[in-house]
Amino acid sequence: MFFGTFRHARKGISTIAAIFMLLLMFAALTGLLVAFFNYNLSAKEQMDIEHERCQEKIELSALEVDEQFNILNVVINNTGTIEVRIRALYEIVNGETKFLFDPSNYGITQIAPTASLVIYFPGGIPQIPFDPEAKIVAATERGTKTLDYVPTLLYGPIEPPSEYDPTKLYIGPLMLKFDDFSYHKTDGDGNLDPNESWQPGWVVPPSKGDTGYAWKISVMNIDNRNITIYRFASFNLVPTEAPSSTASWYLDPAEPTADKQFIGINQTESVTYIWTLPLSGDARKLTFPSGTTCMVFLTFFGVFHETDGTETPYAQTIPFEAAVTVTG
């Protein structure tokens, strides 16, 4: 009888073990199904995010400065096909990225497709001085960043004269003459080489030895106020193949002892750029390799002289709609 009871006990244990194993297998299969479902859900969410990111495209199109040339605000354009939300502003200087602030903490930052948004720099953060060598970059909550190009500084709308001349470029208060754009070789101290003359600026050779370059353009003040431009005004070449490799030449004022240049109403003045830094450093060389094609951007800083004797800040970046090609 003992052996019969033992056999029945073994059969019971075997049945329980089989049921337990079935439960373990069912739990394992359930876990695998849950993991597979979660993986598919996560992958779908990731694909949806990537699809939305592909539809995002934003541009930092303009910025505004105050009397001390601290940045007041930036303008972001949504050129993509879906709504975006701006979550961060950065400043990139000499390859180092610095987080400035999250605009969504200070107001609405959603931008509908084809719309624009002005983002003001809040008073609770340190002031950000405008640096021509720095870049302000905005980013969305999905991680899309603004395109890399030179923004236009705000100065207010100015209507060009009705007698439009295609050889001239009317941008705000200044009119640029395409047929009066030239370069001149210089020595290391910025002196114009007496053995050379001003040459058309569209095609230039690269620098050799201590040879530097000066650039000259003619501008006419078409505003109803006199303008003074400061030493921070610059001439910028941006290679089309590598837009992050900008080279800047700074203003050489018409008056040698001054750090600024006056342009009266309806006056045409030659503006010359030579230096690696505002009125300091050496004459800038042209170090781009042969065959490089560069876009031209002109940046002006200064003041309007109002009729009541006061001064209003003036800052503007002009895409010159020109291309400079470096020859061999």
Helices and strands as residue ranges (DSSP letters): H 2-55, E 58-65, E 71-78, E 84-93, E 96-101, G 103-105, E 110-111, E 116-120, E 135-140, E 152-153, E 168-171, E 174-186, E 199-200, E 203-204, E 212-221, E 226-230, E 234-239, E 247-252, E 260-263, E 268-277, E 280-283, E 293-305, E 311-326
